[in-house]
Amino acid sequence: MAKEIEIAMSKNIDTKIAYNPAIIEDENHAEKIVAKDVKVWYGDFQAIKGISIKIKPNTVTAFIGPSGCGKSTFLRLFNRMNDYVEEFRMEGKIKLQGTNIYKKKIQVEELRKNVGMVFQKPNPFPKSIFENVAYGLKIQGITDKKFISERVEKALKQADLWEEVKNDLKKSALALSGGQQQRLCIARTLAVEPAIILMDEPTSALDPISTAKIEDLIFELKEKYTIIIVTHNMQQASRISDHTAFFYLGELIEYNETKTIFTNPEKKQTENYITGRFG
Ligand SMILES: Nc1ncnc2c1ncn2[C@@H]1O[C@H](COP(=O)(O)OP(=O)(O)OP(=O)(O)O)[C@@H](O)[C@H]1O
């Protein structure tokens, strides 16, 4: 599409964008995420009903809302994971770092290098700890052993796992505890140095100590990355996120700074949800 048309379209749609302008100060920052009037269907069922949002770089954004309201569907749009679903259909526009990621020319593998994902259940490959973290580099065709070793060490350190595994790098990843496996999956994501990390309930299968470790980690990672986390844990959202988006029945009901959402929400539905009155 011609640049002019794209700009004109974005201007038309901009008026509908649901966000607090205070959150977005730097319109031209390279790593921002922008969704405009996004609608998603699975067959005849509409899961997302026209959501617009802007996400500032180097922040943690929490997606909250009751089960089935579309949080994961919306999250998975940012690395095109829904493309795997046969009946998936989408309208609207999603731009990452200024690029429309649903235009035809986009190479999805390239996109996913830039947008890493951590899932609810840790999913290490049945390979060694080292091979798990090196995997993304190797499939990019990188063969320099020194470079790979350095990156693996750096990623394991960033994920706060290095001290626990540095003498066991050849051990199977499946022998690690659940919390260690999740930090390993985070290290695997970090090794390819994405700009954006999507996390879909990354601690829901973990004990409180492992959860705390991952929350600390997320807090540190935002210095370098832009993070979106889906969570059912309200304390977690309020502890680690800068901004919170409340979803309900496929709509974005409220999006604001986390402290505002949790202390002075604008909408009754948000208040009911965060105080446990529904969902
Ligand atoms: N692959 C799919 N095919 C058909 N419908 C789907 C598919 N994935 C999700 N849905 C439907 O889309 C809606 C939104 O689901 P989604 O998983 O995005 O919600 P969610 O808010 O993340 O829920 P939860 O908190 O339970 O994970 C639900 O009604 C769900 O049943």
The ligand as an SDF file (V2000), in Angstrom:
LIG
                    3D

 31 33  0  0  0  0  0  0  0  0999 V2000
   -8.1320  -21.7520   18.0890 N   0  0  0  0  0  0  0  0  0  0  0  0
   -9.3270  -21.3130   18.4190 C   0  0  0  0  0  0  0  0  0  0  0  0
  -10.4120  -21.6950   17.7120 N   0  0  0  0  0  0  0  0  0  0  0  0
  -11.6420  -21.2500   18.0460 C   0  0  0  0  0  0  0  0  0  0  0  0
  -11.9090  -20.4020   19.0730 N   0  0  0  0  0  0  0  0  0  0  0  0
  -10.8680  -20.0080   19.8090 C   0  0  0  0  0  0  0  0  0  0  0  0
   -9.5310  -20.4310   19.5270 C   0  0  0  0  0  0  0  0  0  0  0  0
   -8.7050  -19.8560   20.4330 N   0  0  0  0  0  0  0  0  0  0  0  0
   -9.4860  -19.1070   21.2470 C   0  0  0  0  0  0  0  0  0  0  0  0
  -10.7860  -19.1990   20.8760 N   0  0  0  0  0  0  0  0  0  0  0  0
  -11.9160  -18.5150   21.5140 C   0  0  0  0  0  0  0  0  0  0  0  0
  -11.6610  -17.1220   21.4970 O   0  0  0  0  0  0  0  0  0  0  0  0
  -12.0480  -16.5290   22.7380 C   0  0  0  0  0  0  0  0  0  0  0  0
  -10.8670  -15.8360   23.3480 C   0  0  0  0  0  0  0  0  0  0  0  0
   -9.9270  -16.8200   23.7430 O   0  0  0  0  0  0  0  0  0  0  0  0
   -8.5170  -16.4390   24.3850 P   0  0  0  0  0  0  0  0  0  0  0  0
   -7.7730  -17.7110   24.6210 O   0  0  0  0  0  0  0  0  0  0  0  0
   -7.8820  -15.4160   23.5670 O   0  0  0  0  0  0  0  0  0  0  0  0
   -8.9920  -15.8040   25.7640 O   0  0  0  0  0  0  0  0  0  0  0  0
   -8.1770  -15.4780   27.0880 P   0  0  0  0  0  0  0  0  0  0  0  0
   -8.7130  -14.2110   27.5990 O   0  0  0  0  0  0  0  0  0  0  0  0
   -6.7200  -15.5600   26.8060 O   0  0  0  0  0  0  0  0  0  0  0  0
   -8.5980  -16.6890   28.0270 O   0  0  0  0  0  0  0  0  0  0  0  0
   -7.7980  -17.4060   29.2170 P   0  0  0  0  0  0  0  0  0  0  0  0
   -7.5940  -16.3660   30.2610 O   0  0  0  0  0  0  0  0  0  0  0  0
   -8.7300  -18.4860   29.6570 O   0  0  0  0  0  0  0  0  0  0  0  0
   -6.5080  -17.9420   28.6410 O   0  0  0  0  0  0  0  0  0  0  0  0
  -12.6250  -17.6480   23.6100 C   0  0  0  0  0  0  0  0  0  0  0  0
  -14.0290  -17.6380   23.4760 O   0  0  0  0  0  0  0  0  0  0  0  0
  -12.0400  -18.9060   22.9830 C   0  0  0  0  0  0  0  0  0  0  0  0
  -12.8990  -20.0080   23.1540 O   0  0  0  0  0  0  0  0  0  0  0  0
  1  2  1  0
  2  3  1  0
  2  7  2  0
  3  4  2  0
  4  5  1  0
  5  6  2  0
  6  7  1  0
  6 10  1  0
  7  8  1  0
  8  9  2  0
  9 10  1  0
 10 11  1  0
 11 12  1  0
 11 30  1  0
 12 13  1  0
 13 14  1  0
 13 28  1  0
 14 15  1  0
 15 16  1  0
 16 17  2  0
 16 18  1  0
 16 19  1  0
 19 20  1  0
 20 21  2  0
 20 22  1  0
 20 23  1  0
 23 24  1  0
 24 25  2  0
 24 26  1  0
 24 27  1  0
 28 29  1  0
 28 30  1  0
 30 31  1  0
M  END
$$$$
